[in-house]
Amino acid sequence: MSKNKETFYHRGTSYLVMGFLSIFFTQLILNIFIFGYLELEQMGGVWQSSFTIQAFFQENTSPEVIEKVEEEIEALPLVGEVRVISSEEAKNRFLSYFSLQEDNFGLEENPFPPSLEIRAKRVEELPLLAQELEKKEEFEEIFYGGENTEALLRFYHFFLAAGGILLLALFVFSLLVITAVIKASIQARGIEIEVWSLVGATKRFIRMPFLYQGMIEGLSGGVAALVVSLIFFHFLLDFLRTSFPFFFWIDWEDLVFPLGVVSVLMSSFLGFLGALLACNSVEEENIK
Amino acid sequence: MGFLEFKRVYKIYPAGIKALDNVNLSLGKGEFVFLWGATGAGKTTLMKLITREEVPTSGEVWLERCKISSLEERYLPLLRRNLGVVFQDLKLVPHWTVYENLISPLLVLGVKRRYAHRLAGEILDLLHLQDKKYHKTEWLSGGEKQKLCLGRALIHRPYLVLADEPTGNLDSATALDVVGTLFEFSKKSGATVIVATHSEDLISNFPARLVALDKGKVIQS
């Protein structure tokens, strides 16, 4: 048994349980936020495939010009995918949409101009890309859903921003809790710290068990929260899929990796940082 | 310059209490010294200046040509690792076992476990505490705690041992035994030992130098 382990085993279990529980619940809430965020990302992905920019060419634009513009647009950094819709294909789409036959069309000339169907790399970049395309003279009109899309994007941004602020607040809150718990644990062990200091222990030697404590509490709290979250989301997603089958739910398997990484790394870091802050705060009082 | 030197040392506590008043003292290497004085004479303060739990209000304290009175905080562990201290209030961790309290200075020094185990065995034999090795310290009697504190002060073979009233809670036979152990240690290892006491009977039993303190002043050295 190493010296640090030896001192660690003398810790009060009540403080260990308190530290563990504070990280466990924090991580649990954090995992719910991560689930929400990933679900939002999933929706964003669906939006991305649903919302495209339609850029209609001027009348009588030659196929050479269309090809050249297509290449130019493909080279833009915001662009994910570009597809040329010919006048003929546009007409067929129209007929198909209204379940009409060619004979019922009623017009001799095809009124649909050729267009480009453009998808942005990220859905929130759609308006920016549309602005960019509006500068091109070859286009008669740019259409990307306008206000509806922007309203959806505003909601998307709001949700992400609110989620980010809440996550930050949660992180700070849990840091304060773990710091307070470890600080109480250190203060309760004042006599040990004093003895270590008087027999010549360095500050690093004295701190080390508390830093281990913080990390182990964080890690164990994080792993426990991960297990509970994964079980919970497994049943939740089953229920949601049955109740709302047409909605785009994230796969449970896709949750395992991000939740695992965040739970292990974040909770260990949180525990370590909390212990470090606690050590700094009581150092002057106990370590002479 | 002596092994341990006090030069014009004053210690005045914030309330204005003068604990040490112009102390000038020089001790040689390997000396066994009784620091005698009544309660409040300044014995504990003098010890605390050596362990650097306190710093003098003015004056200098030198140990082996190192001015410990102004030693930087980061070097304090190095100083304390070379000292063995029997504290007046013992400073044992009650929920640790006898063995754990005993080997704490060795853990700090990074001594290998097997070697630490052997040294602990020798000390426990010397102090007749072998059968209490894994007992919690809080279960020990006052005398056993005192012996344990003595063992912890000697286990890492320090070159300076400070014992602040090490016989305070002991009957006269055990007190003689404890001080005898310190005396033997000094002779065998060549360590300097300072025993603070107010017992004149104890002093008369050992051929040692006497430094007497009264109201913070050295009245005999």
Boltz contact constraints between the chains, C-beta under 6 A:
constraints:
  - contact:
      token1: [A, 3]
      token2: [B, 107]
      max_distance: 6.0
  - contact:
      token1: [A, 191]
      token2: [B, 93]
      max_distance: 6.0
  - contact:
      token1: [A, 192]
      token2: [B, 93]
      max_distance: 6.0
  - contact:
      token1: [A, 195]
      token2: [B, 91]
      max_distance: 6.0
  - contact:
      token1: [A, 195]
      token2: [B, 93]
      max_distance: 6.0
  - contact:
      token1: [A, 199]
      token2: [B, 104]
      max_distance: 6.0
  - contact:
      token1: [A, 199]
      token2: [B, 105]
      max_distance: 6.0
  - contact:
      token1: [A, 199]
      token2: [B, 108]
      max_distance: 6.0
  - contact:
      token1: [A, 200]
      token2: [B, 77]
      max_distance: 6.0
  - contact:
      token1: [A, 200]
      token2: [B, 80]
      max_distance: 6.0
  - contact:
      token1: [A, 200]
      token2: [B, 81]
      max_distance: 6.0
  - contact:
      token1: [A, 200]
      token2: [B, 108]
      max_distance: 6.0
  - contact:
      token1: [A, 201]
      token2: [B, 108]
      max_distance: 6.0
  - contact:
      token1: [A, 202]
      token2: [B, 77]
      max_distance: 6.0
